[in-house]
Amino acid sequence: MNAPNTPQDDARTAVIIAGRVFAPAEDVETFVTEARATSYPLAAANPGNVLISFSVEDATTGTVTVLEQWASQEALDRHVATPEVAALLTKWGPRLRNEVRRFDVGEKDPMA
């Protein structure tokens, strides 16, 4: 997982992306390596990124856990619109089963 950008003390998280994708088992490590190499540096450069993580949950089934936290929909849209992320999605999208969901969060973290 990459180091998150530093959120402001009173910042609200607007968008959470969470769930699983399923890649062919023989390609799951390659997919995660490419996803990290592409998305992590771009997300770190995006001031609206709070967290991004891709991890192999079960290599035998090709299960990858995805977790992203964005300060706004606009920040997420900027990330997805980069040519690098678009190319990654074009390459891998047809080979993945996607069970990732988007959640809007409109309140301050009660644990903060």
Residue pairs with C-beta under 8 A, 6 or more apart in sequence:
1 51
1 52
1 53
1 55
2 36
2 40
2 41
2 43
2 44
2 52
2 53
3 44
4 49
4 50
4 51
4 52
4 69
5 44
5 46
5 47
5 48
5 49
5 50
7 13
7 50
7 71
9 112
10 108
11 71
12 71
12 105
12 106
12 107
12 108
13 50
13 69
13 70
13 71
13 105
13 109
14 70
14 71
14 72
14 73
14 104
14 105
14 106
15 68
15 69
15 70
15 71
15 72
15 73
15 75
15 76
15 102
15 103
15 104
15 105
16 67
16 68
16 69
16 70
16 102
16 103
16 104
16 105
17 66
17 67
17 68
17 69
17 70
17 76
17 100
17 101
17 102
17 103
18 66
18 67
18 68
18 100
18 101
18 103
19 65
19 66
19 98
19 99
19 100
19 101
20 57
20 63
20 64
20 65
20 66
20 99
20 100
21 63
21 64
21 66
21 96
21 97
21 98
21 99
21 100
22 61
22 62
22 63
22 64
22 96
22 97
22 99
23 31
23 32
23 62
23 64
23 92
23 95
23 96
24 62
24 95
25 59
25 60
25 61
25 62
27 62
27 95
28 56
28 59
28 62
28 63
28 64
29 56
29 59
31 64
31 92
31 95
31 96
32 54
32 55
32 56
32 64
34 88
34 91
34 92
35 54
35 64
35 88
35 92
36 54
38 84
38 85
38 87
38 88
39 52
39 54
39 79
39 85
39 88
40 52
42 79
42 82
42 84
42 85
43 49
43 52
43 68
43 79
46 75
46 78
46 79
47 71
47 75
48 70
48 71
48 72
48 74
48 75
48 76
48 78
48 79
49 68
49 69
49 70
49 71
49 75
49 79
50 69
50 70
50 71
51 67
51 68
51 69
52 67
52 68
52 69
53 65
53 66
53 67
53 68
54 64
54 65
54 66
55 64
55 65
56 63
56 64
57 63
57 64
57 65
66 100
68 76
70 76
70 79
79 85
80 86
80 89
